[in-house]
Structure formats: structure tokens, C-alpha cells
């Protein structure tokens, strides 16, 4: 025979004790350890960023990517993967520059009813208003912390209008101040990328996919799994637009050349913009 027992749990207001807020550190506290060697702000401590700025770093690069359908082989974060490589190359070539966390949320089509990429799962879209507000607040944060130059680039066609609008608005709002903002459309010039490849003997035959050799090669320099390399090799589909992606080392070499080409073009445009 089993006897059912009942228990009463009494909770008192004093059971949970609020923890005090952490004391704000002295802004001038010396960094207790060596700094890491990176241009990515999100991988740095606040002291490392502070000391980098004190040493002359005065430029921040804000890059927008996206999360969208990219055909059967490329991950939804394609643009963000590419930007991981190109922003690092741009920052190092420009000098005294850090890279802000890549912004993955951009206009990708109407949400309801869905249009463009929003017709396919994996896509995340925001309105132009939300996008502009997000970029505005990010840029304003860096202005508050004393960056003198804020650079805006977008790795997708739908990103460009919002970036240009924000740059124009903030430059008027911040006129006469110590911080300027620069939208660089030259970064997103895939016509020049295609010509670069053709001039070097790489000619593509489009397969009707949201994919191409340049994008794939650049992504492979960051993470071959982002283009589903192993699965494509196993399925006998390790090619794109009529170009064999094997050997892997050769495609990655092309990816590095393309990153260098895009970084060189972009830095030239940035420096020209700084002189205006």
C-alpha cells in the first residue's frame, strides 16, 4: 500500500537576493596582459580597443552582409563569410583601422507577403527603416567612443541604398565635428571582379544559381565547409559555372587573389573619400 504525501513549498521574498552592479573600472587602468593581434573589434577587450585608439587607430569599418538563400551549395551567411576575409584585408591595408562586428541583418525582400529571397527558408529580412536605424546607432556608438572616421561597405546589392542614405544623413548631422562617415560603393563592384577573372583566363557559364566562382573561392579561404566542399566532392558536384573547384589549393589561391584585388580597390576609394 502506498501513501500519497503532499508537500508545501513556501517561498519568501528574501530568498532571492539581488546582486550589486559591478563597479565600473577606472578608464585609465593599465592593461594587465599583452594585447592580441587582431583587427576585429569583437575579438578584443575594451582595454585593447582603448589602447589601440591611443596608439593611433582612428578608423572603424562597418560592413553589412546578409542571411539569405544562396543556392544548393553555399550557406545562408555567404556574405558574412566573404566579409570575414575582405574586411580583414581592407583594415590591414588601410592601417589604423578596426573592423566592427559584421551586420548580418539587411533588407532581403518583403516579409509579408514574401518577395525576393524571403520566398525561401533561411532568409532573414528587415525593413529599410530598421536597417538604417541599426546602422545609424552603430555608427553613433563609434562616434561616442572617439573614432574619427567611420567607413560603410555592403557585400550585397540590397545593402547599398541604406548605407548611402545613412552616410549622407550623418555627415550633415555631424558637420563641423571630429567624426566623418564614408560610404564606399566601390567595394561592391562585381563587374570589376568578373573582369579581373576574365583577364586572368577564368570564364564562367552561368548555371542559374545564386552562386559563382569568385564568391565560392573567397569563401573557401575562410571555411571550405561553407561551400559544402566535402559533400560536393562526394556527389561529384565540385564545380560551379563550368569551372572545376579542384584542386582545392588552386581555388583557395584564386580566392586570396580576389580578396587582395577587392581590398586594393576599396582602400584606394576609402583614401580618396578621406581627402574630400
C-alpha positions in Angstrom: 0.0 0.0 0.0 1.3 3.4 -1.0 0.6 6.6 0.9 0.4 9.8 -1.0 2.3 12.6 0.7 1.8 16.3 0.0 4.4 18.9 0.5 4.1 22.7 0.7 6.9 24.8 -0.5 7.0 28.3 0.9 8.9 31.0 -0.9 9.9 34.1 0.8 10.8 37.4 -0.7 14.2 37.3 1.0 15.1 34.0 -0.8 16.4 35.8 -3.9 19.0 38.5 -3.1 19.7 41.0 -5.8 23.4 41.2 -6.7 25.0 44.6 -6.7 26.0 46.0 -10.0 29.7 45.6 -10.8 31.8 48.6 -10.0 32.8 50.5 -13.2 36.5 50.1 -13.8 38.8 53.2 -13.9 39.1 54.1 -17.5 42.8 54.6 -17.2 43.6 51.3 -15.5 46.7 49.8 -17.2 46.1 46.7 -19.3 47.4 43.8 -17.2 48.2 41.4 -20.1 49.6 41.7 -23.6 47.1 42.6 -26.4 46.1 40.1 -29.1 47.0 40.8 -32.7 43.6 41.3 -34.5 41.6 43.9 -36.4 38.3 42.5 -35.3 36.8 44.7 -32.5 34.5 42.0 -31.1 37.6 39.8 -30.5 39.3 42.5 -28.4 38.8 43.5 -24.8 37.8 47.1 -24.1 41.3 47.9 -22.8 42.8 46.6 -26.1 40.5 48.8 -28.1 41.3 51.8 -25.8 45.0 51.3 -26.2 44.8 50.8 -29.9 43.0 54.1 -30.2 45.6 55.8 -28.0 48.3 54.4 -30.3 46.6 55.9 -33.4 43.8 53.7 -34.5 41.1 56.2 -35.5 39.1 54.4 -38.2 36.3 51.8 -37.9 34.9 49.7 -40.7 31.2 48.8 -40.6 30.4 46.1 -43.0 26.9 44.7 -43.8 26.4 41.2 -45.2 23.1 39.2 -45.0 21.4 36.0 -44.3 19.7 34.6 -47.5 19.2 31.7 -49.8 22.3 31.1 -51.8 21.6 28.1 -54.0 22.2 24.5 -53.0 25.8 24.7 -52.0 26.5 28.0 -50.1 25.5 28.7 -46.5 22.9 31.3 -45.8 25.6 33.6 -44.3 27.6 33.7 -47.6 28.1 37.5 -47.5 29.2 37.4 -43.9 31.8 34.7 -44.7 33.2 36.7 -47.6 33.4 39.8 -45.4 35.4 38.0 -42.7 38.1 37.8 -45.3 37.7 41.1 -47.2 37.3 43.3 -44.1 40.5 42.0 -42.5 42.4 42.6 -45.7 41.0 46.1 -46.0 41.7 47.1 -42.4 45.3 45.8 -42.6 46.0 47.5 -45.9 44.4 50.8 -44.8 46.1 50.9 -41.4 45.0 52.3 -38.1 41.6 50.6 -38.7 39.4 48.1 -36.7 36.5 46.1 -38.1 33.1 46.3 -36.3 31.0 43.1 -35.9 29.7 42.3 -39.3 26.0 43.3 -39.6 24.0 40.2 -40.9 20.5 41.8 -40.8 19.8 43.6 -44.0 16.8 44.1 -46.4 16.3 40.8 -48.2 12.8 41.4 -49.5 9.3 42.0 -48.2 8.4 39.8 -45.2 4.6 39.5 -45.8 3.8 38.7 -48.4 7.3 37.4 -49.0 9.3 38.7 -52.0 12.8 38.1 -53.4 14.9 36.0 -51.0 12.2 35.9 -48.4 10.4 33.3 -50.5 12.9 30.8 -49.3 13.7 29.5 -45.8 16.9 30.5 -44.2 16.4 34.2 -45.2 16.1 36.9 -42.5 15.0 40.3 -43.7 14.5 43.7 -42.1 12.8 46.9 -43.5 14.9 49.7 -44.9 13.8 51.8 -41.9 15.1 49.2 -39.4 18.3 48.7 -41.4 19.0 52.4 -41.5 18.2 52.8 -37.8 20.6 49.9 -36.9 23.5 51.3 -39.0 22.8 54.8 -37.5 23.0 53.6 -33.9 26.1 51.5 -34.6 27.9 54.5 -36.2 26.8 56.8 -33.4 28.3 54.4 -30.8 31.7 54.6 -32.5 31.4 58.4 -32.7 30.8 58.5 -29.0 34.0 56.5 -28.4 36.1 58.9 -30.4 36.6 57.2 -33.8 37.4 60.0 -36.3 36.4 58.1 -39.5 33.6 55.6 -40.0 33.6 53.6 -43.2 30.5 51.8 -44.5 30.6 49.0 -47.0 28.0 46.4 -48.1 28.6 43.0 -49.7 25.1 42.7 -51.2 23.2 44.8 -53.7 20.3 45.4 -51.4 22.6 46.9 -48.7 23.7 49.9 -50.7 20.8 52.3 -50.7 20.5 52.3 -46.9 24.3 52.8 -46.4 24.4 55.8 -48.7 21.3 57.3 -47.0 22.8 56.9 -43.5 26.2 58.4 -44.6 24.5 61.4 -46.2 22.3 62.0 -43.1 25.0 61.6 -40.5 27.6 63.7 -42.4 25.1 66.6 -42.3 24.2 66.0 -38.7 27.8 65.7 -37.7 29.1 68.6 -39.8 31.9 70.5 -38.1 32.6 67.7 -35.6 35.6 65.4 -35.3 33.9 62.4 -36.8 33.1 61.8 -40.5 31.3 58.9 -42.2 32.2 57.5 -45.6 30.1 55.2 -47.7 32.3 53.3 -50.2 30.2 51.9 -53.1 33.4 50.8 -54.9 33.6 47.8 -52.6 30.6 46.2 -54.2 31.8 46.1 -57.8 31.3 42.6 -59.0 31.6 43.8 -62.6 35.2 44.6 -61.8 35.6 41.2 -60.1 34.3 39.4 -63.2 36.6 41.4 -65.5 39.5 40.6 -63.2 38.8 36.8 -63.6 38.3 37.0 -67.3 41.5 39.0 -67.8 43.2 36.0 -66.0 41.6 33.4 -68.1 38.6 32.4 -65.9 35.4 32.5 -67.9 32.1 31.3 -66.4 29.0 29.8 -67.9 26.1 30.8 -65.5 24.1 27.8 -64.3 21.2 29.9 -63.0 22.3 29.5 -59.3 22.8 32.3 -56.8 26.5 31.3 -56.8 29.6 31.9 -58.8 33.3 31.1 -58.8 34.5 34.3 -57.2 32.2 34.0 -54.2 33.0 30.4 -53.7 36.7 30.9 -54.0 36.7 33.7 -51.4 34.5 31.7 -49.0 36.9 28.8 -49.2 39.8 30.9 -47.9 37.7 31.3 -44.7 36.0 27.9 -44.4 35.7 25.3 -47.1 32.7 23.7 -45.3 30.7 26.9 -46.0 30.6 25.9 -49.7 29.9 22.2 -48.7 33.2 21.1 -50.2 33.3 17.5 -48.8 29.6 16.8 -49.7 30.1 18.2 -53.3 33.2 16.1 -53.8 31.3 13.0 -52.7 28.4 13.8 -55.0 30.6 14.6 -58.0 29.5 18.3 -58.0 32.6 20.1 -57.0 32.3 22.8 -59.7 30.4 26.0 -60.4 29.5 27.7 -63.6 31.6 25.3 -65.6 34.7 25.7 -63.5 36.2 22.7 -61.6 37.0 23.7 -58.0 39.6 21.0 -57.6 42.3 21.1 -56.7 41.2 22.9 -53.5 44.5 24.7 -53.1 44.2 26.3 -56.5 40.7 27.6 -55.8 41.8 29.0 -52.4 44.7 30.7 -54.2 42.2 32.4 -56.5 40.2 33.4 -53.5 43.2 35.1 -51.9 43.9 36.9 -55.2 40.3 38.1 -55.4 40.4 39.3 -51.8 43.6 41.2 -52.4 42.1 42.8 -55.6 38.9 43.9 -53.8 40.9 45.2 -50.8 43.2 47.2 -53.0 40.3 48.8 -54.9 38.4 49.5 -51.7 41.3 51.1 -49.9 42.0 53.3 -52.8 38.4 54.5 -52.8 38.5 55.0 -49.0 41.6 57.1 -49.1 40.1 59.2 -51.9 37.0 59.7 -49.8 39.1 60.8 -46.8 40.6 63.6 -48.9 37.2 65.2 -49.7 
